[in-house]
Amino acid sequence: MSRRRITDYGGKTCLVTGAASGIGRSVAIQLAEEGARLVLTDRDPAGLESTTQECRGAGAPVLESEVLDITDHEAVMDFGDRVVAAHGAPEAILHVAGNSAWGRPDLLEHRIWRSMVEVNLMGTIHVIEAFVPAMMAARRPAALVMVSSAAGLLGLPWHAAYSAAKFGIRGIAEVLRFDLAPYDIGVHLVCPGAVDTPLVGTLEIAGVDRSDPEVAKTADQFKRHAVTPEEAAATTLEGVRKGRYIVYTSRDIRLGFAAQKFAPPLYNLAMRLLGRRITKAAEGMLP
């Protein structure tokens, strides 16, 4: 296993997807403050422009800033070709872009399953296809950082569609960390728990009316428990520096994963209790 890794982002070409908001925006800004050379993408033009200007204001060169739909394979491949031709292979990919939806199995529509897979899993694959071969050919210390989720580690209730994609990302990372080690490319799987991002306000819960006061109450409880995007971004970048494979943004996810492996009865009990709590919270809002 390679021992060479990125410990300083200064002067490094770093690609950040999902840079318009949340963790992606915070990652981009913190990289800018460390003097990285940035390539930024998101599908939100206004948010991406805001992040770009803030990064430039911090003195960082933004080599490319492009509105991009990561589900569009042809567009992502074309973007990768243009970036590599103009600036060389990136030394770090921080793939943050994704979406989320929850729901009871009987209420999950097919479009939700498809969206979770197309954005979170296939989007990740498209980014890998577009950039990793050039990183391998460059043969220099580099990092491939993919944001999975606590739902990529744990059997969280109501997360079946989301977990389908996030467990898939975990599977890709588990293989690539060995495949890419001879090329000095470290693979890092970020597994956030609760993070207070704009996604909290737009998250679709199948069969649940988001305007219901109980939903707002639950969202407020979530926010009180959540870490900030800035904290999650700092933990992610430090995890890469320290060569960690799985990067946890909160201690509860680390403990939950440990319980799954070493204390299955405790883990099973926790998941059952969480399922009951979610179902109770949704009572009166579901068919």
N, C-alpha and C positions, 0 to 999 in steps of 0.2 A: 504494500500500500504506500502510495506517495506520501512523503512528509513535507514537501514544499507546498506552501499555501499563501494566499493573500493576507498580509497583516497590515497593509497600509493602502488605502484607496486613492491616495494622492496621485494624480497623473494617470490613473487607470481608466480605461474605457469601460463604462458600466451601462448596460441596458436595463431600464426599469419599465416594466409593463404595468398598466393600472396606475399610472403616475398622476392622474387627475385628482385623486382624493384618497382619504384613508391611509392605510399603511403604505401604499405605493407612493403617495405624495410625500409622506414623512421620510421614507427611504431616500427619495430623490433629493430632498432638501438637505438631509444629513450628509449624503454623499457630496453634494455641492459644497457644503461647509468644510469637507475634508479635502477638497480640491480635485475631485474626480472629473473626468470628461464624460458627459452624459448623452445618452441616447434615450429619449423618452417617448412612450406611446400610451394612448388611451383612446377610447371611443367617444369621450366627452370633450368636444373642442374647447369650450370655455374653461373647464377645469384644467385641461392640459396647458392651455395658454397661461393661466394663472401660475401653475407650478413652474413652467418654463421661465417666466419672468422673475419669480422668486429665486430660482436657482441661479439665473444670470446676475441677479442683484447680489447674490452671495459671492460672486466672482468666478463662478464655474463656467467653463465653456460647454454650451449645449450644442453638440454636434448635429443632432437631428431631433426634431420634435414633430411627430406625425400622428394624426388621427388614424387609428387602425382598429379594425374589428378582427380579433384573434381567431374567430371562427372561420374567417375567409382564408382558406389555405393558400390560394394563389397570391392574394395580397400580402400575406405574411412572408411567403417565400420571396416575392419581389422586393419587399422591404429589406429582408436579410441580405439579398444579393447587393442591393445598393449600399447598405451600411458597410458591409465587408469590403466592397470595392473602394469605397471612399475613405474608410477609417481603419480598415483591418478588422480582425476578429475581436470581439469584446473580451475583456479579461474577467468580467463578471456579468452574469445574467441574473437579474433579480426579478423573477416572474411572479408578480403579485396579482395580476388581473384575474377576476373571477366573479361569480354571482352565487346567490344562495336562495333556496326555497325549502320550506319544511312542510310536512303534512302527514296525516294519518294515511296508511296505505290505500284505503278505500276511497280517499278523496284526491289522491295525487293523479292529476290528468297526465296523459301521455306527453303533452307539450312540456310539462315540468321535468319529467324524466329526461326528455331529449335535450332541453335547454341546459340542464346540469351537466350532462355528458359533453355536449358540443362546446360549451364555454369553458368549463373547468378542466375536462380531460383532453378533448381534442385540441382546445386552444393551447394547452401545455405542449402537446405533441407537435403542433405546428411551429411553436417557438423553438423547440429542440431541433426539429428538422432544418429550420432556417439558419441556425447559428452554431450549433454544437459541432458539425463537421469541420467548419473553419477553425473553431477553437482547438480541435484535435490536431489539425494540420499545423497550427501555430506552435505547438509544443512548448508552452510556457505556463507557469503557474496561473490557474484561473479558477473560477467558481461558478457553479450552476446552482442557483438557489430557487427552489420551488415552494410556493406556499400551498400547503395542504390544509389541514384543519384538525382540531380535536376530533371531528367527525371522520377523519381518516385514520384514527387510532382506536376510537371507542365506539361501541354500539349505541350511540345516543338515540333515544326515542324520537320518532317523527322525522328522522334524518335519512331515510332510506335512499331517496333520489340523490341527495347531496353527497351521502357517503359513497354511493356508487362511483362517483367521479373522484372524490378525495382519497378513497382507498386505492383507486387506480393510479393516482399521482404517487402515492406511497410505494406502490409496486414498481413503478418506473424508477423511482429514486433508489430503491433497494438494489435493483440490477445495475443501474448506471454508476453507482458509487464504486463498484468493482470494475465495470467496463472502462470507466474513464480515469481510474487511478494511474494507470501506466502513462497517461498523457498529462499528468500533474493537474488534472481538473478535479477539484473537490466538489462533491455533491452534498447539498444541505437541504433538509426537509423541514420547513417551518410549519409548526402545528399550533396555531393560535387557539386560545380558548375565547373568552368573551373580550372583544375589542370594540370600543365605542367609535364606530365609523359611520358614515352616512348610510351604509348598507342596512343598519339597524332600522332606519326609518322607512326603507323601501322593501324590506324583506317580505316576500309573499309566503303566507301560511295558508295552505290549501283549505278552502271552506270557511276561513275565518275573515270576518269583516274588520279591516284595519282601523275603521273609525270607531269601533266599539271602545268605550272607556276602559274596559278591562284589559284590552290590548295595550293601551297607553300605560296603564298601571304596571303591567308586566314588563314593558319596554323600559320604564323608569327603573325597575328593580334590576334589570339586566345591566343598565348603564352604571348603576352604583357598584356593581360587581366587576365591571369591565376595566381593563387597562386602556390607556390612551393610545392612539396610533403612533405618537412619538415614542412612547415606551416600547411598543411592539417593534418599531423600526430599529431602535437602538439595540434591543436584544438580538434582533436578526443580524445586524451588521457585526455585533460583537461575537455572535455564534460562528460566523464565517471566519473571523480573525482567529478564533480559538480552535478552528477545525472541527466543530461539532457536527455530527451527522443529523441528529434530530434536535431542532431548536424549539424549545418551549417558551411561549411568551408569558405564561403564568404557572405558578407552582401546582395549582390544582390539576392541570392536565398531566403533568409529570407524575403526580401521585396516582391519578386514575389509571394511567398506562402501567405503572408499576403494580397496582392492584390487579389489573387484568392478567398480568403474567404470574405474579407471585402469591396472590390472595384471591383466587377466582370466586369463592363464596361471597367475599366482601364486595367485589366488583359486581357480581350478579345482583346482589341486594341493592346496591346503589343505583344500578340501571332501572330496576323495577320501581324503586321509590321515585326516581326522576320521572319515569313514565306516568306514574299515578299523579304526580304533581302537575305535569303538563296537561294531562287529560282533565284534571279538576279545574285548572285555570281556564281551559277552553269550554267548560260546560256552559250551555246557554248560547254559545256562539256557533255551534256546529249543528248540522242537520241531524 
